[in-house]
Amino acid sequence: MNMGSNATLSAQWFDGRSARRSDATLFVHDDRVFARNTVDADGLANVVAEVPLSAVIVSERIGDTPYRLNFPDGALAVTADHAAVESVFHLTPSEHWLARMERASWVVVVAMIGLGAALYFAYQALIPMVATAVATRIPHEAEKTLGTVALGGLDRWMLKTSRLEANDLATVRTVFEALADKAGLGQVVELQFRDMVPNALALPGGTVIVTDGLVRLFRSDERLLAGVIAHELGHVHHRHSLRHLLEGSASALIVGALIGDVSGVSALATGAPLVLSTLHYTREAEMEADQYAFDLLRKSGRSPTDFADAMRRFEAMELCIALRNKSRDVALAKPGPSVDRRDDRVAREHLADACLDEPERTLEGRESEVDELRRPDRETGYMHTHPVTQERIRAADAAAK
């Protein structure tokens, strides 16, 4: 097979026995390829390879990437002299399927769509699935350490020392301990109180935080407290906060899932407070915790109605805040002296604070405005961590029948 005329081209030479690279010149003469070092130790060029032209395997050309010329003994020459290689070896890269795909705009569009679909699948399905698998591999002691570090960070950034009265603390603790014992989590979970807006959240390792605002909103009603605490114990049981934390660290997921090494998970502690401060469980996680709460409430001689009524109280609070803010916005829009932003913020905080006390009463006589706000797809939620929806309330009422 006649490969073509004589040619000379410059290349980078790898001898196949070491990682050393050297400059070389390839000569093609009489259907044979000669490779010579540009300069040897004595300052002279010497032949380092001589093979038939047909024995050299040429890589496919992709864009402007260099050609790779593979020699029979494992040596490799890399050259960017595309024209010389294509002339000597009679190559027509424009006819190759890779070259045609490079020039086809529809291929680029399909590739971008495929990449987007792959990323969406990884975010929506793959990463949560791997997070669940890794969470089961992490020892409780390591998870407890993450929770302790996370609580310390949250205390520095956003939580304050509780100011609840002793009788209120005792009421919540009694409900919590009874539910935890009935769930078989008495030796795993720990109750903490912090001063903050109405909220309750479960940290990795079993720490459950109940805020002063929550106790105030529920007026220490054991039924409502039991509904929310049972839900948080569901998050502990399913290790939802740990899974959420892992989903924020793809590297820890990959290491833990592929080789079973969870030692690197300790690095998550640095970012744990930030991740958990933006905690927002998925719909599936909330449904899991809700179902766990329904079962636990029944097992404890209570009713899922306790949970439904707690959600109704949250909804009433947020509807109260929305109505009062709406009224204030209307008042501010009227002609008159401007309001300082700081004064406005303080006023809004006062309105929100007022809606903690008997929020249902503030909605009386304003049914039309409430109906306008209460859309079927409306989501409310304390600190946006647990969205309150009519779907969840209906599910609790149905479970109570």
FENKAGI-V891616 format. One record per helix or strand of 3 or more residues. SS is the DSSP state (@ for helix, = for strand). FROM is the first residue (numbers start at 1). TO is the last residue. If there is no record, write none. Layout:
ss=SS from=FROM to=TO
ss=SS from=FROM to=TO
This chain:
ss== from=7 to=14
ss== from=21 to=29
ss== from=32 to=37
ss== from=47 to=52
ss=@ from=53 to=55
ss== from=67 to=70
ss== from=76 to=79
ss=@ from=82 to=88
ss=@ from=93 to=95
ss=@ from=97 to=103
ss=@ from=105 to=135
ss=@ from=140 to=157
ss=@ from=166 to=183
ss== from=190 to=195
ss== from=200 to=202
ss== from=207 to=211
ss=@ from=212 to=218
ss=@ from=222 to=238
ss=@ from=240 to=247
ss=@ from=250 to=259
ss=@ from=263 to=277
ss=@ from=283 to=299
ss=@ from=305 to=333
ss=@ from=341 to=354
ss=@ from=359 to=363
ss=@ from=367 to=373
ss=@ from=382 to=384
ss=@ from=390 to=400
